[in-house]
Amino acid sequence: MIGRLGEALRDYNDTNAVMDLVLFEDAMKHCCKISRIISQNGGHALLVGVGGSGKQSLSRLSSAICAFQTATIVISTSYGLADLKIDLQKMYMKCGVKDEGIMFLFTEGQITNERFLVFINDLLSSGEIADLFPTEDVDNIVNGVRSAVKSEGMVDNKDNCWRFFLDRVRKNLHMSLCFSPVGDDFRNRAKKFPALINNTVIDWFHPWP
């Protein structure tokens, strides 16, 4: 296993910013577990561990092993809900129209507005985020998947095209949520947004204190 993971890490470092990872036994176990989770249709991983435990690095390596693109958001002082919607729209278009696999890496440090988790909760629970796309974009999406819908032998109408698009998103878009158990935030967010627990597979990086 260490030989294959070492090769995967070398391949990753050849085409991305270099990650100086030491693939000790626990790291390899977590990498295998994350890869298994996100390789499933609709598979989402919730990685729980303190900062510096390797959650993000192992997520990126696992994404590369599964031949996915890794997407994340870049937080700034002006980044808000509208910016998150735009980033999610781009991911949905790649997954649903272009049929590409994406792992969306999301950390608790990126939650500058608790309402971000409303979108994340919808993504995890059903894949359909209310009012994510304006009407004209919905029409473009429908037209973008018509040929694929027809090739599947489905009736070419707006409802079928939209369902086909969402099914592709659910198949191709996977989340790796990197949270810390320290403090009350994790517990409170799990209560308010149940899909964080119910629709993910949890990988504990440390025993629950």
C-alpha positions in Angstrom: 0.0 0.0 0.0 2.8 2.4 0.9 4.3 1.9 -2.6 1.0 2.8 -4.4 0.3 5.8 -2.1 3.9 7.0 -2.5 3.5 6.8 -6.2 0.2 8.7 -6.1 1.9 11.4 -3.9 4.8 11.8 -6.4 2.3 12.1 -9.2 0.4 14.7 -7.3 3.5 16.7 -6.5 4.5 16.7 -10.1 1.4 18.6 -11.1 0.4 20.6 -8.0 2.0 22.6 -5.2 4.3 20.1 -3.4 2.9 18.5 -0.3 5.6 17.2 2.1 3.6 14.3 3.5 5.0 11.5 5.6 2.9 8.4 4.8 3.0 6.7 8.1 0.4 4.0 8.9 -2.4 6.2 10.3 -2.0 8.6 7.3 -2.3 5.7 4.9 -5.4 4.4 6.7 -7.1 7.8 6.6 -6.2 8.3 2.9 -7.7 4.9 2.0 -10.8 5.7 4.0 -11.3 9.1 2.4 -10.8 7.7 -1.1 -13.3 5.0 -0.5 -15.9 7.5 0.8 -15.6 10.0 -2.0 -15.4 7.3 -4.7 -19.0 6.3 -4.0 -21.9 8.1 -5.7 -23.0 10.8 -3.4 -20.2 10.1 -1.0 -19.2 12.9 1.4 -16.5 12.8 4.1 -16.5 14.6 7.4 -13.0 14.6 8.8 -12.9 15.5 12.5 -9.6 16.3 14.1 -7.6 19.2 15.5 -5.6 21.6 13.3 -2.5 20.2 11.8 -3.6 16.6 11.7 -3.4 16.4 7.9 -7.1 16.5 7.1 -6.7 18.9 4.1 -3.5 17.3 2.7 -4.9 13.8 2.8 -8.2 15.0 1.3 -6.2 16.5 -1.7 -4.2 13.3 -2.2 -7.4 11.2 -2.0 -9.1 13.4 -4.5 -6.1 13.0 -6.9 -6.2 9.2 -6.4 -9.9 9.2 -7.4 -9.0 11.4 -10.5 -11.1 14.3 -9.2 -10.4 18.0 -9.4 -10.1 19.6 -5.9 -12.2 22.7 -5.5 -12.2 25.1 -2.6 -13.2 28.7 -1.9 -10.8 31.6 -1.2 -12.0 33.6 1.7 -11.5 37.4 1.8 -12.9 40.2 3.8 -15.5 40.8 1.2 -16.4 37.1 0.5 -20.1 36.6 1.2 -23.1 34.4 0.3 -23.3 35.7 -3.3 -19.6 34.7 -3.8 -20.3 31.2 -2.4 -23.3 30.8 -4.8 -21.0 31.7 -7.7 -18.4 29.2 -6.7 -21.1 26.5 -6.2 -22.6 27.3 -9.6 -19.2 26.7 -11.2 -18.9 23.3 -9.5 -22.4 22.3 -10.4 -21.8 23.2 -14.1 -18.7 21.1 -14.2 -20.3 18.1 -12.5 -23.7 18.3 -14.0 -23.1 19.5 -17.6 -19.5 18.5 -18.2 -19.8 15.3 -16.2 -16.5 15.9 -14.3 -15.7 14.6 -10.8 -15.0 17.2 -8.2 -14.1 17.0 -4.5 -15.1 20.2 -2.7 -12.8 20.8 0.2 -14.4 22.9 2.9 -13.0 23.8 6.3 -14.5 25.4 9.4 -12.1 28.3 8.9 -14.0 29.2 5.7 -17.3 29.6 7.6 -17.2 33.4 7.9 -21.0 33.4 7.8 -23.1 30.7 9.4 -25.5 30.9 6.5 -22.9 29.3 4.3 -23.9 26.1 6.0 -27.5 26.4 4.7 -26.1 25.8 1.2 -23.8 23.1 2.4 -26.6 21.3 4.2 -28.8 21.4 1.1 -25.9 20.1 -1.0 -25.3 17.2 1.3 -28.9 16.2 1.9 -30.4 16.4 -1.6 -27.9 18.0 -4.0 -30.4 20.7 -4.9 -29.7 24.1 -3.5 -32.8 26.4 -3.6 -32.5 29.3 -6.0 -28.9 28.5 -6.8 -29.3 29.3 -10.5 -31.4 32.2 -12.0 -34.0 31.2 -14.6 -31.9 31.9 -17.6 -29.1 29.7 -16.3 -31.5 26.9 -15.7 -32.5 27.1 -19.4 -28.9 27.0 -20.4 -28.3 23.9 -18.2 -31.3 22.1 -19.6 -30.1 22.8 -23.2 -26.6 21.7 -22.2 -27.7 18.2 -21.1 -30.4 17.5 -23.7 -28.2 15.4 -25.9 -27.1 13.3 -22.9 -30.7 12.9 -21.8 -31.7 11.7 -25.3 -28.8 9.2 -25.4 -30.1 7.7 -22.1 -33.4 7.0 -23.8 -35.3 9.5 -21.6 -38.0 11.9 -22.8 -36.5 15.2 -23.7 -38.4 17.7 -21.5 -37.3 20.3 -19.0 -38.2 18.3 -15.9 -36.2 15.2 -17.1 -33.3 17.4 -18.1 -33.1 19.1 -14.7 -33.4 15.8 -12.8 -30.7 14.4 -15.0 -28.5 17.4 -14.2 -29.0 17.0 -10.5 -28.4 13.2 -10.6 -25.1 13.9 -12.3 -24.2 16.5 -9.6 -25.0 14.0 -6.9 -22.8 11.4 -8.6 -19.9 13.7 -9.4 -19.7 16.3 -6.6 -18.2 15.1 -3.3 -17.4 17.1 -0.2 -14.6 16.7 2.3 -15.5 18.7 5.4 -12.6 19.4 7.7 -13.8 20.3 11.2 -12.3 20.4 14.7 -14.0 18.9 17.7 -12.5 21.6 20.0 -15.0 24.0 21.5 -18.8 24.1 21.0 -19.0 25.1 17.3 -18.9 21.6 15.9 -21.7 20.4 18.3 -23.9 23.4 17.7 -23.5 23.2 13.9 -24.3 19.5 13.9 -27.6 20.3 15.7 -28.6 23.1 13.4 -27.5 21.5 10.1 -28.2 17.7 10.5 -26.9 16.8 7.0 -23.4 17.5 8.3 -23.8 14.2 10.3 -26.6 12.3 8.6 -25.3 12.6 5.0 -21.6 12.2 5.5 -19.2 9.4 6.6 -17.2 10.5 9.6 -13.5 9.8 9.8 -12.2 10.5 13.3 -8.6 11.7 13.2 -8.4 11.5 17.0 -10.5 9.7 19.6 -13.5 11.7 20.7 -12.4 13.5 24.0 
